[in-house]
Amino acid sequence: MLEIIRDSLTEIMVVGRSTDQDSDQVTVQDKMPVERILSALSDETLSATELMERLGLSHRPTFRKNYLNPALEQKLIERTIPDKPNSKNQKYRKHQNLKKEC
């Protein structure tokens, strides 16, 4: 009985595997959000709305959670008005230390 269960699980695991081609496509399409935001910023200073447009995103909470906050936490980007994170005039740019390295 245990052999039947083990064989069934082995079959499921083999069938469920993706091919190398499938995983390559996912990697290209789902580039890391932080990499995407850095690429979208280039050497410019942009608002959150402008960044979302460049990234093809429309849901602000998802943008903040997956893109903006991780990039800010990793100090890869910075706010132009750090004392007022919720300012309507807030914009973002690559962190100054990051610009020097590039």
N, CA, C and O atoms as a printed pandas DataFrame, in Angstrom:
     atom_number atom_name residue_name chain_id  residue_number  x_coord  y_coord  z_coord
0              1         N          MET        A               1    0.819   -1.187    0.000
1              2        CA          MET        A               1    0.000    0.000    0.000
2              3         C          MET        A               1    0.875    1.268    0.000
3              4         O          MET        A               1    0.617    2.207   -0.753
4              5         N          LEU        A               2    1.889    1.280    0.836
5              6        CA          LEU        A               2    2.783    2.436    0.901
6              7         C          LEU        A               2    3.516    2.646   -0.422
7              8         O          LEU        A               2    3.765    3.783   -0.825
8              9         N          GLU        A               3    3.858    1.553   -1.095
9             10        CA          GLU        A               3    4.531    1.669   -2.388
10            11         C          GLU        A               3    3.633    2.340   -3.410
11            12         O          GLU        A               3    4.107    3.144   -4.212
12            13         N          ILE        A               4    2.360    2.028   -3.398
13            14        CA          ILE        A               4    1.402    2.636   -4.331
14            15         C          ILE        A               4    1.315    4.137   -4.076
15            16         O          ILE        A               4    1.319    4.932   -5.016
16            17         N          ILE        A               5    1.236    4.521   -2.813
17            18        CA          ILE        A               5    1.166    5.945   -2.465
18            19         C          ILE        A               5    2.453    6.649   -2.896
19            20         O          ILE        A               5    2.409    7.729   -3.485
20            21         N          ARG        A               6    3.605    6.025   -2.596
21            22        CA          ARG        A               6    4.892    6.623   -2.972
22            23         C          ARG        A               6    4.992    6.782   -4.483
23            24         O          ARG        A               6    5.415    7.833   -4.964
24            25         N          ASP        A               7    4.610    5.758   -5.235
25            26        CA          ASP        A               7    4.655    5.827   -6.702
26            27         C          ASP        A               7    3.724    6.912   -7.235
27            28         O          ASP        A               7    4.066    7.628   -8.176
28            29         N          SER        A               8    2.556    7.027   -6.631
29            30        CA          SER        A               8    1.602    8.059   -7.056
30            31         C          SER        A               8    2.170    9.449   -6.803
31            32         O          SER        A               8    2.056   10.327   -7.658
32            33         N          LEU        A               9    2.774    9.658   -5.653
33            34        CA          LEU        A               9    3.378   10.948   -5.334
34            35         C          LEU        A               9    4.536   11.266   -6.268
35            36         O          LEU        A               9    4.713   12.414   -6.676
36            37         N          THR        A              10    5.320   10.255   -6.606
37            38        CA          THR        A              10    6.434   10.454   -7.537
38            39         C          THR        A              10    5.918   10.887   -8.897
39            40         O          THR        A              10    6.488   11.783   -9.519
40            41         N          GLU        A              11    4.848   10.263   -9.366
41            42        CA          GLU        A              11    4.262   10.640  -10.657
42            43         C          GLU        A              11    3.759   12.066  -10.633
43            44         O          GLU        A              11    3.960   12.815  -11.589
44            45         N          ILE        A              12    3.110   12.445   -9.554
45            46        CA          ILE        A              12    2.586   13.807   -9.430
46            47         C          ILE        A              12    3.728   14.806   -9.462
47            48         O          ILE        A              12    3.616   15.845  -10.113
48            49         N          MET        A              13    4.813   14.518   -8.781
49            50        CA          MET        A              13    5.949   15.438   -8.733
50            51         C          MET        A              13    6.587   15.585  -10.108
51            52         O          MET        A              13    6.985   16.688  -10.483
52            53         N          VAL        A              14    6.691   14.508  -10.859
53            54        CA          VAL        A              14    7.295   14.557  -12.186
54            55         C          VAL        A              14    6.394   15.308  -13.145
55            56         O          VAL        A              14    6.875   16.130  -13.925
56            57         N          VAL        A              15    5.098   15.045  -13.105
57            58        CA          VAL        A              15    4.154   15.720  -13.997
58            59         C          VAL        A              15    4.085   17.198  -13.666
59            60         O          VAL        A              15    3.928   18.021  -14.569
60            61         N          GLY        A              16    4.197   17.557  -12.395
61            62        CA          GLY        A              16    4.072   18.946  -11.977
62            63         C          GLY        A              16    5.280   19.812  -12.272
63            64         O          GLY        A              16    5.197   21.034  -12.145
64            65         N          ARG        A              17    6.398   19.221  -12.660
65            66        CA          ARG        A              17    7.608   20.004  -12.947
66            67         C          ARG        A              17    7.447   20.797  -14.219
67            68         O          ARG        A              17    6.828   20.342  -15.180
68            69         N          SER        A              18    8.019   22.003  -14.214
69            70        CA          SER        A              18    7.992   22.814  -15.428
70            71         C          SER        A              18    9.264   22.568  -16.219
71            72         O          SER        A              18   10.290   22.182  -15.658
72            73         N          THR        A              19    9.194   22.787  -17.495
73            74        CA          THR        A              19   10.375   22.625  -18.329
74            75         C          THR        A              19   11.272   23.832  -18.158
75            76         O          THR        A              19   10.843   24.855  -17.623
76            77         N          ASP        A              20   12.510   23.726  -18.606
77            78        CA          ASP        A              20   13.419   24.868  -18.535
78            79         C          ASP        A              20   12.863   26.045  -19.305
79            80         O          ASP        A              20   13.006   27.191  -18.879
80            81         N          GLN        A              21   12.232   25.778  -20.430
81            82        CA          GLN        A              21   11.684   26.847  -21.252
82            83         C          GLN        A              21   10.602   27.593  -20.485
83            84         O          GLN        A              21   10.559   28.822  -20.519
84            85         N          ASP        A              22    9.726   26.865  -19.791
85            86        CA          ASP        A              22    8.673   27.511  -19.010
86            87         C          ASP        A              22    9.257   28.400  -17.931
87            88         O          ASP        A              22    8.799   29.529  -17.757
88            89         N          SER        A              23   10.256   27.923  -17.201
89            90        CA          SER        A              23   10.827   28.710  -16.124
90            91         C          SER        A              23   11.575   29.928  -16.666
91            92         O          SER        A              23   11.589   30.972  -16.013
92            93         N          ASP        A              24   12.195   29.822  -17.837
93            94        CA          ASP        A              24   12.860   30.974  -18.443
94            95         C          ASP        A              24   11.855   32.053  -18.797
95            96         O          ASP        A              24   12.124   33.236  -18.588
96            97         N          GLN        A              25   10.706   31.672  -19.328
97            98        CA          GLN        A              25    9.684   32.645  -19.697
98            99         C          GLN        A              25    9.169   33.371  -18.469
99           100         O          GLN        A              25    8.969   34.585  -18.509
100          101         N          VAL        A              26    8.950   32.652  -17.381
101          102        CA          VAL        A              26    8.465   33.274  -16.161
102          103         C          VAL        A              26    9.493   34.254  -15.634
103          104         O          VAL        A              26    9.136   35.348  -15.197
104          105         N          THR        A              27   10.771   33.881  -15.668
105          106        CA          THR        A              27   11.830   34.748  -15.174
106          107         C          THR        A              27   11.885   36.051  -15.961
107          108         O          THR        A              27   12.032   37.122  -15.373
108          109         N          VAL        A              28   11.771   35.971  -17.268
109          110        CA          VAL        A              28   11.830   37.172  -18.096
110          111         C          VAL        A              28   10.610   38.040  -17.863
111          112         O          VAL        A              28   10.733   39.259  -17.738
112          113         N          GLN        A              29    9.432   37.431  -17.801
113          114        CA          GLN        A              29    8.204   38.200  -17.640
114          115         C          GLN        A              29    8.092   38.791  -16.248
115          116         O          GLN        A              29    7.659   39.933  -16.097
116          117         N          ASP        A              30    8.474   38.037  -15.229
117          118        CA          ASP        A              30    8.302   38.462  -13.849
118          119         C          ASP        A              30    9.615   38.924  -13.251
119          120         O          ASP        A              30   10.051   38.419  -12.217
120          121         N          LYS        A              31   10.239   39.878  -13.901
121          122        CA          LYS        A              31   11.473   40.454  -13.399
122          123         C          LYS        A              31   11.226   40.971  -11.987
123          124         O          LYS        A              31   10.123   41.418  -11.676
124          125         N          MET        A              32   12.206   40.916  -11.162
125          126        CA          MET        A              32   12.051   41.358   -9.785
126          127         C          MET        A              32   11.515   42.785   -9.746
127          128         O          MET        A              32   11.998   43.649  -10.478
128          129         N          PRO        A              33   10.517   43.037   -8.893
129          130        CA          PRO        A              33    9.927   44.378   -8.833
130          131         C          PRO        A              33   10.940   45.481   -8.561
131          132         O          PRO        A              33   10.843   46.560   -9.145
132          133         N          VAL        A              34   11.903   45.235   -7.690
133          134        CA          VAL        A              34   12.886   46.277   -7.381
134          135         C          VAL        A              34   13.745   46.587   -8.611
135          136         O          VAL        A              34   14.063   47.747   -8.873
136          137         N          GLU        A              35   14.115   45.558   -9.354
137          138        CA          GLU        A              35   14.882   45.773  -10.582
138          139         C          GLU        A              35   14.057   46.575  -11.585
139          140         O          GLU        A              35   14.576   47.455  -12.272
140          141         N          ARG        A              36   12.772   46.261  -11.658
141          142        CA          ARG        A              36   11.897   46.955  -12.602
142          143         C          ARG        A              36   11.754   48.434  -12.251
143          144         O          ARG        A              36   11.756   49.285  -13.141
144          145         N          ILE        A              37   11.630   48.746  -10.956
145          146        CA          ILE        A              37   11.465   50.141  -10.567
146          147         C          ILE        A              37   12.754   50.923  -10.823
147          148         O          ILE        A              37   12.706   52.084  -11.229
148          149         N          LEU        A              38   13.905   50.289  -10.585
149          150        CA          LEU        A              38   15.179   50.960  -10.872
150          151         C          LEU        A              38   15.336   51.221  -12.361
151          152         O          LEU        A              38   15.817   52.279  -12.766
152          153         N          SER        A              39   14.935   50.269  -13.162
153          154        CA          SER        A              39   15.002   50.427  -14.609
154          155         C          SER        A              39   14.066   51.538  -15.081
155          156         O          SER        A              39   14.423   52.329  -15.953
156          157         N          ALA        A              40   12.868   51.592  -14.501
157          158        CA          ALA        A              40   11.897   52.621  -14.887
158          159         C          ALA        A              40   12.375   54.009  -14.481
159          160         O          ALA        A              40   12.122   54.983  -15.190
160          161         N          LEU        A              41   13.061   54.106  -13.351
161          162        CA          LEU        A              41   13.558   55.407  -12.892
162          163         C          LEU        A              41   14.689   55.934  -13.769
163          164         O          LEU        A              41   14.786   57.136  -14.021
164          165         N          SER        A              42   15.529   55.035  -14.224
165          166        CA          SER        A              42   16.704   55.446  -14.987
166          167         C          SER        A              42   17.448   56.490  -14.162
167          168         O          SER        A              42   17.748   56.236  -12.995
168          169         N          ASP        A              43   17.753   57.645  -14.723
169          170        CA          ASP        A              43   18.397   58.725  -13.962
170          171         C          ASP        A              43   17.451   59.885  -13.734
171          172         O          ASP        A              43   17.883   61.016  -13.509
172          173         N          GLU        A              44   16.154   59.602  -13.793
173          174        CA          GLU        A              44   15.146   60.651  -13.658
174          175         C          GLU        A              44   14.580   60.686  -12.247
175          176         O          GLU        A              44   14.840   59.799  -11.434
176          177         N          THR        A              45   13.809   61.718  -11.974
177          178        CA          THR        A              45   13.058   61.867  -10.738
178          179         C          THR        A              45   11.593   61.834  -11.122
179          180         O          THR        A              45   11.131   62.680  -11.888
180          181         N          LEU        A              46   10.850   60.856  -10.594
181          182        CA          LEU        A              46    9.470   60.650  -11.009
182          183         C          LEU        A              46    8.536   60.519   -9.816
183          184         O          LEU        A              46    8.939   60.091   -8.735
184          185         N          SER        A              47    7.277   60.898  -10.034
185          186        CA          SER        A              47    6.249   60.710   -9.012
186          187         C          SER        A              47    5.823   59.244   -9.006
187          188         O          SER        A              47    6.170   58.485   -9.912
188          189         N          ALA        A              48    5.078   58.857   -7.994
189          190        CA          ALA        A              48    4.575   57.486   -7.910
190          191         C          ALA        A              48    3.672   57.177   -9.102
191          192         O          ALA        A              48    3.723   56.078   -9.654
192          193         N          THR        A              49    2.855   58.137   -9.494
193          194        CA          THR        A              49    1.956   57.936  -10.637
194          195         C          THR        A              49    2.747   57.723  -11.919
195          196         O          THR        A              49    2.409   56.855  -12.723
196          197         N          GLU        A              50    3.793   58.508  -12.110
197          198        CA          GLU        A              50    4.628   58.359  -13.312
198          199         C          GLU        A              50    5.332   56.997  -13.320
199          200         O          GLU        A              50    5.440   56.350  -14.362
200          201         N          LEU        A              51    5.804   56.575  -12.153
201          202        CA          LEU        A              51    6.451   55.257  -12.062
202          203         C          LEU        A              51    5.462   54.137  -12.380
203          204         O          LEU        A              51    5.787   53.195  -13.104
204          205         N          MET        A              52    4.266   54.250  -11.837
205          206        CA          MET        A              52    3.245   53.237  -12.089
206          207         C          MET        A              52    2.917   53.156  -13.576
207          208         O          MET        A              52    2.746   52.063  -14.116
208          209         N          GLU        A              53    2.830   54.301  -14.235
209          210        CA          GLU        A              53    2.556   54.313  -15.677
210          211         C          GLU        A              53    3.662   53.614  -16.444
211          212         O          GLU        A              53    3.391   52.819  -17.344
212          213         N          ARG        A              54    4.907   53.903  -16.094
213          214        CA          ARG        A              54    6.044   53.275  -16.783
214          215         C          ARG        A              54    6.092   51.770  -16.565
215          216         O          ARG        A              54    6.537   51.022  -17.434
216          217         N          LEU        A              55    5.633   51.337  -15.405
217          218        CA          LEU        A              55    5.647   49.915  -15.083
218          219         C          LEU        A              55    4.388   49.199  -15.570
219          220         O          LEU        A              55    4.299   47.973  -15.506
220          221         N          GLY        A              56    3.429   49.965  -16.050
221          222        CA          GLY        A              56    2.178   49.367  -16.516
222          223         C          GLY        A              56    1.303   48.885  -15.377
223          224         O          GLY        A              56    0.580   47.900  -15.522
224          225         N          LEU        A              57    1.361   49.568  -14.248
225          226        CA          LEU        A              57    0.579   49.191  -13.075
226          227         C          LEU        A              57   -0.521   50.212  -12.819
227          228         O          LEU        A              57   -0.374   51.393  -13.133
228          229         N          SER        A              58   -1.624   49.743  -12.243
229          230        CA          SER        A              58   -2.717   50.670  -11.959
230          231         C          SER        A              58   -3.208   50.567  -10.512
231          232         O          SER        A              58   -3.965   51.427  -10.061
232          233         N          HIS        A              59   -2.798   49.549   -9.791
233          234        CA          HIS        A              59   -3.261   49.353   -8.421
234          235         C          HIS        A              59   -2.212   49.883   -7.449
235          236         O          HIS        A              59   -1.179   49.251   -7.225
236          237         N          ARG        A              60   -2.492   51.050   -6.878
237          238        CA          ARG        A              60   -1.513   51.733   -6.028
238          239         C          ARG        A              60   -1.066   50.909   -4.816
239          240         O          ARG        A              60    0.131   50.880   -4.532
240          241         N          PRO        A              61   -1.975   50.233   -4.082
241          242        CA          PRO        A              61   -1.505   49.448   -2.932
242          243         C          PRO        A              61   -0.513   48.348   -3.315
243          244         O          PRO        A              61    0.458   48.111   -2.596
244          245         N          THR        A              62   -0.749   47.686   -4.426
245          246        CA          THR        A              62    0.181   46.651   -4.880
246          247         C          THR        A              62    1.516   47.275   -5.266
247          248         O          THR        A              62    2.574   46.724   -4.959
248          249         N          PHE        A              63    1.470   48.408   -5.930
249          250        CA          PHE        A              63    2.696   49.117   -6.314
250          251         C          PHE        A              63    3.511   49.463   -5.071
251          252         O          PHE        A              63    4.721   49.239   -5.035
252          253         N          ARG        A              64    2.854   50.004   -4.063
253          254        CA          ARG        A              64    3.563   50.384   -2.831
254          255         C          ARG        A              64    4.159   49.164   -2.133
255          256         O          ARG        A              64    5.318   49.178   -1.718
256          257         N          LYS        A              65    3.352   48.109   -2.009
257          258        CA          LYS        A              65    3.787   46.916   -1.274
258          259         C          LYS        A              65    4.913   46.169   -1.983
259          260         O          LYS        A              65    5.880   45.760   -1.341
260          261         N          ASN        A              66    4.802   45.988   -3.287
261          262        CA          ASN        A              66    5.739   45.130   -4.022
262          263         C          ASN        A              66    6.906   45.870   -4.661
263          264         O          ASN        A              66    7.951   45.269   -4.912
264          265         N          TYR        A              67    6.750   47.142   -4.923
265          266        CA          TYR        A              67    7.778   47.892   -5.646
266          267         C          TYR        A              67    8.395   49.008   -4.796
267          268         O          TYR        A              67    9.587   48.988   -4.489
268          269         N          LEU        A              68    7.567   49.968   -4.428
269          270        CA          LEU        A              68    8.071   51.180   -3.797
270          271         C          LEU        A              68    8.685   50.924   -2.414
271          272         O          LEU        A              68    9.834   51.291   -2.170
272          273         N          ASN        A              69    7.935   50.306   -1.528
273          274        CA          ASN        A              69    8.445   50.090   -0.163
274          275         C          ASN        A              69    9.705   49.226   -0.121
275          276         O          ASN        A              69   10.647   49.577    0.589
276          277         N          PRO        A              70    9.760   48.104   -0.858
277          278        CA          PRO        A              70   11.015   47.329   -0.833
278          279         C          PRO        A              70   12.219   48.122   -1.346
279          280         O          PRO        A              70   13.312   48.011   -0.790
280          281         N          ALA        A              71   12.031   48.912   -2.387
281          282        CA          ALA        A              71   13.139   49.710   -2.928
282          283         C          ALA        A              71   13.577   50.782   -1.938
283          284         O          ALA        A              71   14.768   51.065   -1.811
284          285         N          LEU        A              72   12.618   51.378   -1.237
285          286        CA          LEU        A              72   12.953   52.374   -0.213
286          287         C          LEU        A              72   13.667   51.718    0.969
287          288         O          LEU        A              72   14.654   52.254    1.472
288          289         N          GLU        A              73   13.172   50.561    1.413
289          290        CA          GLU        A              73   13.776   49.858    2.546
290          291         C          GLU        A              73   15.208   49.419    2.251
291          292         O          GLU        A              73   16.064   49.435    3.135
292          293         N          GLN        A              74   15.460   49.029    1.008
293          294        CA          GLN        A              74   16.805   48.603    0.617
294          295         C          GLN        A              74   17.705   49.791    0.287
295          296         O          GLN        A              74   18.867   49.620   -0.084
296          297         N          LYS        A              75   17.152   50.993    0.427
297          298        CA          LYS        A              75   17.870   52.245    0.152
298          299         C          LYS        A              75   18.405   52.304   -1.278
299          300         O          LYS        A              75   19.493   52.820   -1.535
300          301         N          LEU        A              76   17.606   51.758   -2.204
301          302        CA          LEU        A              76   17.962   51.828   -3.617
302          303         C          LEU        A              76   17.375   53.063   -4.261
303          304         O          LEU        A              76   17.914   53.584   -5.238
304          305         N          ILE        A              77   16.260   53.534   -3.707
305          306        CA          ILE        A              77   15.668   54.787   -4.154
306          307         C          ILE        A              77   15.437   55.657   -2.929
307          308         O          ILE        A              77   15.462   55.179   -1.795
308          309         N          GLU        A              78   15.212   56.938   -3.175
309          310        CA          GLU        A              78   14.966   57.866   -2.073
310          311         C          GLU        A              78   13.879   58.847   -2.455
311          312         O          GLU        A              78   13.609   59.074   -3.635
312          313         N          ARG        A              79   13.259   59.425   -1.439
313          314        CA          ARG        A              79   12.236   60.446   -1.645
314          315         C          ARG        A              79   12.905   61.800   -1.850
315          316         O          ARG        A              79   13.961   62.075   -1.281
316          317         N          THR        A              80   12.282   62.638   -2.664
317          318        CA          THR        A              80   12.822   63.987   -2.838
318          319         C          THR        A              80   12.447   64.884   -1.660
319          320         O          THR        A              80   13.117   65.881   -1.392
320          321         N          ILE        A              81   11.363   64.519   -0.953
321          322        CA          ILE        A              81   10.950   65.252    0.243
322          323         C          ILE        A              81   10.879   64.234    1.392
323          324         O          ILE        A              81    9.788   63.802    1.762
324          325         N          PRO        A              82   12.022   63.852    1.952
325          326        CA          PRO        A              82   12.039   62.791    2.956
326          327         C          PRO        A              82   11.233   63.097    4.218
327          328         O          PRO        A              82   10.709   62.180    4.850
328          329         N          ASP        A              83   11.129   64.367    4.588
329          330        CA          ASP        A              83   10.396   64.738    5.802
330          331         C          ASP        A              83    8.885   64.648    5.639
331          332         O          ASP        A              83    8.154   64.646    6.629
332          333         N          LYS        A              84    8.410   64.574    4.390
333          334        CA          LYS        A              84    6.970   64.516    4.114
334          335         C          LYS        A              84    6.676   63.385    3.134
335          336         O          LYS        A              84    6.445   63.632    1.950
336          337         N          PRO        A              85    6.685   62.145    3.622
337          338        CA          PRO        A              85    6.504   61.008    2.718
338          339         C          PRO        A              85    5.163   60.982    1.991
339          340         O          PRO        A              85    5.047   60.356    0.937
340          341         N          ASN        A              86    4.145   61.654    2.539
341          342        CA          ASN        A              86    2.826   61.653    1.909
342          343         C          ASN        A              86    2.513   62.931    1.144
343          344         O          ASN        A              86    1.361   63.174    0.782
344          345         N          SER        A              87    3.520   63.741    0.898
345          346        CA          SER        A              87    3.313   64.989    0.169
346          347         C          SER        A              87    2.809   64.719   -1.240
347          348         O          SER        A              87    3.233   63.761   -1.887
348          349         N          LYS        A              88    1.901   65.567   -1.712
349          350        CA          LYS        A              88    1.400   65.413   -3.088
350          351         C          LYS        A              88    2.493   65.717   -4.103
351          352         O          LYS        A              88    2.377   65.343   -5.271
352          353         N          ASN        A              89    3.541   66.386   -3.672
353          354        CA          ASN        A              89    4.660   66.722   -4.556
354          355         C          ASN        A              89    5.819   65.725   -4.457
355          356         O          ASN        A              89    6.887   65.942   -5.028
356          357         N          GLN        A              90    5.592   64.637   -3.726
357          358        CA          GLN        A              90    6.643   63.652   -3.513
358          359         C          GLN        A              90    7.068   63.002   -4.825
359          360         O          GLN        A              90    6.235   62.630   -5.651
360          361         N          LYS        A              91    8.371   62.877   -4.994
361          362        CA          LYS        A              91    8.926   62.176   -6.149
362          363         C          LYS        A              91   10.024   61.255   -5.661
363          364         O          LYS        A              91   10.463   61.331   -4.513
364          365         N          TYR        A              92   10.457   60.387   -6.550
365          366        CA          TYR        A              92   11.458   59.380   -6.193
366          367         C          TYR        A              92   12.586   59.381   -7.207
367          368         O          TYR        A              92   12.380   59.641   -8.393
368          369         N          ARG        A              93   13.776   59.086   -6.721
369          370        CA          ARG        A              93   14.957   58.991   -7.584
370          371         C          ARG        A              93   15.843   57.892   -7.040
371          372         O          ARG        A              93   15.680   57.449   -5.903
372          373         N          LYS        A              94   16.783   57.456   -7.864
373          374        CA          LYS        A              94   17.748   56.477   -7.371
374          375         C          LYS        A              94   18.519   57.108   -6.223
375          376         O          LYS        A              94   18.793   58.308   -6.228
376          377         N          HIS        A              95   18.859   56.299   -5.253
377          378        CA          HIS        A              95   19.608   56.788   -4.099
378          379         C          HIS        A              95   20.938   57.358   -4.572
379          380         O          HIS        A              95   21.550   56.817   -5.492
380          381         N          GLN        A              96   21.383   58.425   -3.963
381          382        CA          GLN        A              96   22.611   59.108   -4.369
382          383         C          GLN        A              96   23.813   58.167   -4.388
383          384         O          GLN        A              96   24.639   58.251   -5.297
384          385         N          ASN        A              97   23.929   57.278   -3.410
385          386        CA          ASN        A              97   25.059   56.336   -3.377
386          387         C          ASN        A              97   24.994   55.358   -4.536
387          388         O          ASN        A              97   26.027   54.927   -5.050
388          389         N          LEU        A              98   23.790   55.010   -4.946
389          390        CA          LEU        A              98   23.611   54.087   -6.052
390          391         C          LEU        A              98   24.026   54.751   -7.373
391          392         O          LEU        A              98   24.620   54.107   -8.237
392          393         N          LYS        A              99   23.711   56.029   -7.518
393          394        CA          LYS        A              99   24.083   56.754   -8.724
394          395         C          LYS        A              99   25.604   56.807   -8.892
395          396         O          LYS        A              99   26.116   56.686  -10.005
396          397         N          LYS        A             100   26.315   56.988   -7.788
397          398        CA          LYS        A             100   27.780   57.075   -7.847
398          399         C          LYS        A             100   28.411   55.769   -8.299
399          400         O          LYS        A             100   29.435   55.764   -8.983
400          401         N          GLU        A             101   27.774   54.635   -7.901
401          402        CA          GLU        A             101   28.317   53.326   -8.266
402          403         C          GLU        A             101   28.117   53.006   -9.735
403          404         O          GLU        A             101   28.924   52.294  -10.332
404          405         N          CYS        A             102   27.045   53.529  -10.325
405          406        CA          CYS        A             102   26.717   53.203  -11.721
406          407         C          CYS        A             102   27.646   53.827  -12.717
407          408         O          CYS        A             102   27.481   53.632  -13.922
